[in-house]
Amino acid sequence: MSKKKKLILTIVSILVVLLGAAGVYGFNIYQSLKETTETMHTPIERVQPEKRPEKVTLEKKDPFSVLLMGVDKRENDSGRSDTMVVLTVNPNTNSVKMLSIPRDTRVEIIGRDTEDKINHAYAFGGVAMSMATIENFLDIPIDYYIEINMEGFKDIVDAVGGVEVNNAFAFNYEGYTFEEGTLQLSGEEALAYSRMRYEDPNGDFGRQQRQRQIISAIIKKGASLSSLWNYSNIFDALGANVKTNLTFEEMVDIQRNYGSAAKNIEQYQIAGNGQMINSIYYYMVSDEERARLQDLLRQHLELD
């Protein structure tokens, strides 16, 4: 065999070994991801909502909705869903609509026969009551939920090696100083950064924006090639701090059939005004604003 052929054979052999190793590594990642999603999977018992007489079929590319909840659970506290974002996903228009709901919004709490702050629904009845209350408020079905333990933010941030954010203004909170401009945050710093509200001129809206910053930074960092070498810690952090009624198979269907919709995300906020009722602050939403949002989301879900 000539030297040239020997060299080519050697290079091919090395490539085969490397590809085989990559295949095994990729298989390990796939298995770990599947195990993590099974840990995250938390079905809830709820009556099939009349807003959605028939369950959505992701294989058929039906438009669907997801409720994202950032739940702040501290010691000796059942927790409240301080961050609530409703996503409607339509593969036919290749678009996602993202609606942030202020935590102080005064609504009817379904199952309690009372009006209260929308984030109290979680404290009263967990995920099921939160979903039912938001369904009633927006007049749309909520097909899935994803609950993130805000206390676990720091574990997820540390697992991806910290995150980078662009801070709009300088402030101090929980012993940390956050200067204006680009910041590199550890897990503890990111948790404090996402919690501050009262010093923000935009109040809860400002806090929601910072929380979205952290989530986006986590996704960006977690999707980078460098994070693949630390996938075990990342999956452990997700499994310990995220719950959802989505199955692994449904997540695969969403990635396969709805991936292009994520490139076109439109963000919306609810217009309203603050009002004191019995010495308690509420965010009041007019019937006209509520009807506008209902029409917007129902059309996007192709319900009308």
C-alpha positions as CSV (number, residue, x, y, z in Angstrom):
1,M,0.0,0.0,0.0
2,S,1.4,3.4,-1.0
3,K,2.2,6.0,1.6
4,K,-0.6,8.2,0.2
5,K,-3.2,5.4,0.6
6,K,-2.0,4.7,4.1
7,L,-2.4,8.4,5.0
8,I,-5.9,8.5,3.6
9,L,-6.8,5.3,5.4
10,T,-5.5,6.7,8.7
11,I,-7.4,9.9,8.3
12,V,-10.6,8.0,7.5
13,S,-10.1,5.7,10.5
14,I,-9.7,8.7,12.8
15,L,-12.8,10.3,11.4
16,V,-14.8,7.1,11.9
17,V,-13.7,6.9,15.5
18,L,-14.6,10.6,16.1
19,L,-18.0,10.3,14.5
20,G,-18.7,7.2,16.5
21,A,-17.8,9.0,19.7
22,A,-19.9,12.0,18.7
23,G,-22.8,9.6,18.0
24,V,-22.5,8.0,21.5
25,Y,-22.2,11.4,23.0
26,G,-25.3,12.6,21.1
27,F,-27.2,9.5,22.2
28,N,-26.3,10.2,25.8
29,I,-27.6,13.8,25.5
30,Y,-30.8,12.5,23.9
31,Q,-31.3,10.0,26.7
32,S,-30.5,12.5,29.4
33,L,-33.0,15.0,27.8
34,K,-35.7,12.4,27.7
35,E,-35.1,11.5,31.3
36,T,-35.2,15.2,32.3
37,T,-38.5,15.8,30.5
38,E,-40.0,12.8,32.2
39,T,-39.0,14.3,35.5
40,M,-40.4,17.7,34.5
41,H,-43.7,16.1,33.3
42,T,-46.4,16.9,35.8
43,P,-49.9,16.3,34.6
44,I,-52.7,18.1,36.3
45,E,-56.3,17.0,37.0
46,R,-58.8,19.4,35.4
47,V,-62.1,19.0,33.7
48,Q,-61.8,19.2,30.0
49,P,-62.4,23.0,29.5
50,E,-65.3,23.9,27.3
51,K,-63.1,26.5,25.7
52,R,-61.4,23.5,23.9
53,P,-64.0,20.7,23.4
54,E,-61.4,18.6,21.7
55,K,-57.7,18.3,22.6
56,V,-55.2,19.9,20.2
57,T,-53.3,17.6,17.9
58,L,-49.7,18.7,17.6
59,E,-49.0,16.2,14.8
60,K,-51.7,17.9,12.7
61,K,-50.2,21.4,13.5
62,D,-53.2,22.7,15.4
63,P,-52.6,26.2,16.9
64,F,-52.1,25.9,20.6
65,S,-51.5,28.0,23.8
66,V,-49.1,27.8,26.7
67,L,-49.1,29.5,30.1
68,L,-45.6,30.3,31.4
69,M,-45.5,30.9,35.1
70,G,-42.6,32.1,37.2
71,V,-43.5,31.0,40.7
72,D,-41.7,32.6,43.6
73,K,-41.7,30.0,46.4
74,R,-39.9,30.9,49.6
75,E,-39.7,29.1,52.9
76,N,-43.1,28.5,54.6
77,D,-44.9,30.0,51.5
78,S,-47.2,28.2,49.1
79,G,-46.0,30.6,46.4
80,R,-47.6,32.9,43.9
81,S,-47.2,33.1,40.1
82,D,-45.6,36.5,40.0
83,T,-44.7,36.1,36.3
84,M,-47.5,35.0,33.9
85,V,-47.0,35.0,30.2
86,V,-49.5,33.5,27.7
87,L,-48.1,32.3,24.4
88,T,-50.3,31.4,21.4
89,V,-48.5,29.6,18.6
90,N,-49.8,29.4,15.1
91,P,-47.8,27.3,12.5
92,N,-50.1,28.4,9.6
93,T,-49.0,32.1,10.1
94,N,-45.6,31.1,11.5
95,S,-46.0,33.4,14.4
96,V,-46.1,33.5,18.2
97,K,-48.0,36.1,20.3
98,M,-46.7,36.7,23.8
99,L,-48.9,38.4,26.3
100,S,-47.6,39.4,29.8
101,I,-50.2,39.6,32.5
102,P,-49.5,41.9,35.4
103,R,-49.5,40.0,38.7
104,D,-51.9,42.6,40.4
105,T,-54.6,42.3,37.7
106,R,-58.0,42.1,39.3
107,V,-60.0,39.2,37.9
108,E,-62.6,36.6,38.9
109,I,-60.8,33.7,40.5
110,I,-62.5,30.6,39.1
111,G,-63.4,28.2,41.8
112,R,-63.4,30.8,44.6
113,D,-66.4,32.9,43.6
114,T,-64.4,36.1,44.3
115,E,-62.4,38.8,42.6
116,D,-58.8,39.1,43.6
117,K,-55.3,39.6,42.2
118,I,-54.6,37.1,39.4
119,N,-51.5,35.7,40.9
120,H,-53.4,34.6,44.0
121,A,-55.1,31.9,41.9
122,Y,-51.9,29.9,42.2
123,A,-51.8,30.3,46.0
124,F,-55.5,29.2,46.2
125,G,-55.6,26.3,43.8
126,G,-52.2,25.8,42.1
127,V,-51.7,25.4,38.4
128,A,-55.3,24.2,37.7
129,M,-56.9,27.2,39.2
130,S,-54.4,29.5,37.5
131,M,-55.2,28.0,34.1
132,A,-59.0,28.1,34.6
133,T,-58.8,31.8,35.8
134,I,-56.7,32.9,32.8
135,E,-59.0,30.9,30.4
136,N,-62.0,32.8,31.8
137,F,-60.2,36.2,31.7
138,L,-58.9,35.8,28.1
139,D,-61.8,33.6,26.8
140,I,-59.3,31.2,25.2
141,P,-58.3,27.6,26.1
142,I,-55.0,27.2,27.9
143,D,-53.6,23.9,26.5
144,Y,-50.3,23.6,28.3
145,Y,-48.4,25.1,31.1
146,I,-44.7,25.5,32.0
147,E,-43.9,26.4,35.7
148,I,-40.5,27.7,36.6
149,N,-39.5,27.9,40.2
150,M,-37.9,31.4,40.4
151,E,-35.8,30.4,43.4
152,G,-34.3,27.8,41.0
153,F,-33.3,30.5,38.5
154,K,-29.9,30.6,40.2
155,D,-29.3,26.9,39.7
156,I,-30.1,27.1,36.0
157,V,-28.0,30.2,35.5
158,D,-25.0,28.7,37.3
159,A,-25.5,25.5,35.2
160,V,-25.0,27.4,32.0
161,G,-22.0,29.3,33.4
162,G,-23.7,32.6,34.1
163,V,-25.6,35.0,31.8
164,E,-25.1,38.4,30.1
165,V,-27.8,41.1,30.3
166,N,-28.1,44.7,29.3
167,N,-29.2,46.7,32.4
168,A,-31.2,49.9,31.6
169,F,-30.4,51.8,34.8
170,A,-28.3,51.4,37.9
171,F,-29.9,50.1,41.1
172,N,-29.2,48.2,44.4
173,Y,-31.2,45.2,45.5
174,E,-30.7,42.4,48.1
175,G,-27.1,43.5,48.8
176,Y,-26.1,43.6,45.1
177,T,-25.2,46.6,43.0
178,F,-26.3,46.5,39.3
179,E,-24.6,49.1,37.2
180,E,-26.1,50.4,34.0
181,G,-24.9,48.6,30.8
182,T,-23.8,45.1,30.0
183,L,-23.5,42.8,33.1
184,Q,-22.3,39.3,33.7
185,L,-24.5,37.7,36.3
186,S,-24.1,34.6,38.5
187,G,-27.1,32.6,39.6
188,E,-27.6,34.6,42.9
189,E,-27.1,37.9,41.1
190,A,-29.6,36.9,38.3
191,L,-32.2,36.0,40.9
192,A,-31.9,39.3,42.7
193,Y,-31.8,41.2,39.3
194,S,-35.1,39.5,38.2
195,R,-36.9,40.2,41.5
196,M,-36.5,44.0,41.9
197,R,-39.7,45.9,41.3
198,Y,-40.2,49.0,43.6
199,E,-37.2,51.0,42.3
200,D,-38.2,50.4,38.7
201,P,-40.0,53.3,37.1
202,N,-42.0,50.8,35.1
203,G,-43.0,48.8,38.2
204,D,-44.0,45.2,37.6
205,F,-43.6,45.7,33.8
206,G,-40.0,46.5,34.4
207,R,-39.5,43.4,36.5
208,Q,-41.2,41.3,33.8
209,Q,-38.8,42.6,31.2
210,R,-35.8,41.7,33.3
211,Q,-37.2,38.2,33.9
212,R,-37.6,37.8,30.1
213,Q,-34.0,39.0,29.8
214,I,-32.8,36.3,32.1
215,I,-34.9,33.6,30.4
216,S,-33.7,34.7,26.9
217,A,-30.1,34.7,28.1
218,I,-30.4,31.2,29.6
219,I,-31.9,29.9,26.3
220,K,-29.1,31.6,24.3
221,K,-26.3,30.3,26.6
222,G,-27.9,26.8,26.9
223,A,-28.2,26.4,23.1
224,S,-24.5,27.2,22.5
225,L,-22.1,24.4,21.7
226,S,-19.9,25.1,24.7
227,S,-22.9,24.3,27.0
228,L,-23.1,20.8,25.5
229,W,-20.1,19.7,27.6
230,N,-22.1,20.7,30.7
231,Y,-25.4,19.2,29.7
232,S,-25.7,17.0,32.8
233,N,-25.7,20.0,35.2
234,I,-28.1,21.9,32.9
235,F,-30.6,19.0,32.7
236,D,-30.4,18.4,36.5
237,A,-31.2,22.1,37.1
238,L,-34.1,22.0,34.7
239,G,-35.5,18.8,36.1
240,A,-35.4,20.2,39.6
241,N,-37.0,23.6,38.8
242,V,-39.3,23.2,35.9
243,K,-42.7,21.5,35.7
244,T,-45.0,21.0,32.7
245,N,-47.8,18.9,31.4
246,L,-46.0,18.6,28.0
247,T,-44.7,15.1,27.3
248,F,-41.4,14.4,25.6
249,E,-43.2,13.3,22.5
250,E,-45.2,16.6,22.4
251,M,-42.0,18.6,22.8
252,V,-40.6,16.7,19.8
253,D,-43.7,17.5,17.8
254,I,-43.5,21.2,18.7
255,Q,-39.8,21.3,17.7
256,R,-40.6,19.5,14.4
257,N,-43.8,21.2,13.4
258,Y,-43.7,24.6,15.0
259,G,-40.0,25.6,15.0
260,S,-40.3,28.3,12.4
261,A,-43.0,30.1,14.3
262,A,-40.5,31.0,17.1
263,K,-38.7,33.3,14.7
264,N,-41.7,35.7,14.6
265,I,-42.6,36.6,18.2
266,E,-44.9,39.6,18.9
267,Q,-45.0,40.8,22.5
268,Y,-48.1,42.5,24.0
269,Q,-48.9,44.1,27.3
270,I,-52.2,44.7,28.9
271,A,-53.3,48.4,29.1
272,G,-54.9,49.3,32.4
273,N,-54.5,51.6,35.5
274,G,-53.8,51.2,39.2
275,Q,-56.6,51.5,41.7
276,M,-56.9,51.1,45.5
277,I,-59.8,49.0,46.7
278,N,-60.1,48.5,50.5
279,S,-56.5,49.8,50.9
280,I,-55.2,47.1,48.4
281,Y,-53.6,48.0,45.1
282,Y,-55.1,46.4,42.0
283,Y,-54.4,46.7,38.3
284,M,-57.7,47.3,36.6
285,V,-58.4,46.3,33.0
286,S,-61.4,47.8,31.1
287,D,-63.9,45.6,29.3
288,E,-62.9,47.2,26.0
289,E,-59.2,46.3,26.5
290,R,-60.1,42.8,27.6
291,A,-62.3,42.3,24.6
292,R,-59.5,43.5,22.3
293,L,-57.1,41.0,23.7
294,Q,-59.6,38.2,23.5
295,D,-60.3,38.9,19.9
296,L,-56.6,39.1,19.1
297,L,-55.8,35.7,20.7
298,R,-58.9,33.9,19.6
299,Q,-58.1,34.8,16.0
300,H,-54.5,33.7,16.3
301,L,-55.7,30.4,17.7
302,E,-58.2,30.2,14.8
303,L,-61.2,29.8,17.2
304,D,-63.4,32.3,15.4
